[in-house]
Amino acid sequence: MKNKVILLSSDQLGKGEKELGEGLLETFFTILKQKEGLPVAVFCVNRGVFTLTEESLVSLQLAELQNKGVDILACKTCVDYYELNEKLVAGKISGMDQFIGLASEFEVITLS
């Protein structure tokens, strides 16, 4: 995952049962944070911003990645839309301009 940006567009991995998808996403980030080559950033859009709230176990994994130097970014438009400004426990607010900059410099991997 080194020199990559993860675009996280959902609070679960894959389509299907919500509980299964949330578990899969948590497992993905649990394993990822143990790897040597970490991504440059995780950019959360749409329902992906919910992973940055305490309601999501994924927030713990993303906070650990952030502590290891990975930029954890939340789309401002999405955070505002879902009214999550006061509920974020990981990451920082960002905009599409920053994502476009990252995408022009690094390969993007989309999780949805």
N, C-alpha and C positions, 0 to 999 in steps of 0.2 A: 504494500500500500504506500510505500515511500513515494514522494512527489506526486501524490494523488489528492484529489478533493472528493469527499463523499457528499453527494446531494441527497438529503434525507427528506422525502416528500410525504411520509406517512408515520404514524405512531405504531405501526406494525409492519412486519416483513411478509410480503406476499398477500394474496387474496384468499379469503376463507374465514375460518373462525377467528374472532378478535383475540381471544385469550391465547390461542396458539401463535398467532402472528406477533403478539407482544412478547411472548416468551422467546420466539426465534430471534427477534430483534435484540433483546437483552443478551442472548447467547452470542450473537454476532459481535456485539461491542465488548462483551466480557473476554472473548478470545482475542479480538483485535488489540485490546489494550496491553496484552501480554507479548505482542510481537515486537521485533526489533524495529522494523521499518514502519513507523506510524504515518498516517496521512498528514498532509499539511493542515487541512481544515475539514470540518463537518459543517455544512451549510443546511440549516433546517428551514423548509418551506411548507406551506399548507399545513396539514395536520402533523407534520414532522415537528413543529414547534411544541407540541404537547409533550414530547420526550424530554423537554427541558424543565418540566414542572415536577413537583414532588409527587404528583399522582402517578408518575411513570417510573418504574424501577430502572429504566434506561438512563434516567438522569444521573444516577450514581456512576454508571460506567462513563458517561460523557464528561462528568465532572473530573473523574480520574484521568481521562484523556487530556482534558484541559490542563490539569496539573502537570502533565508530562510534556506540555508545550504545544499541543494541538489547538488551533483556533476553533472554538465551538461558536458558531454564529447562528443567530435567529433572524429571519426575515422580518423587518419592522412592520411591513404591511400585514403580514400574517399574524404577528403578535397582536397588533392593534385590532384586526378583524375579530380574533377570538377573545379579545380583552384579557390577555395573559400578562400584561406588563408587570403586575405585582406578584405574579405566581412563578416566575422563572427562578430556578435554583441553580442553574448551570448556564453557561454560555453568556454571550453578550449580543445586544441588538446590532444588526447590520442592515445593509441594503443591497439591492440587486446590483448596484454599481460595483460593490466589492466582490460579489460573486462573479460578475462578468470579468473583472480583473483577474481573479483566481483561475477562472475557466480558460482565459487566454494564455495563462502561464503553465497550468498543470492539467493533467488528464482528469476528467470528471467521471466518477462512478456513481450511478443513480441507484438508490435503494427505494423501493416503493411497495 
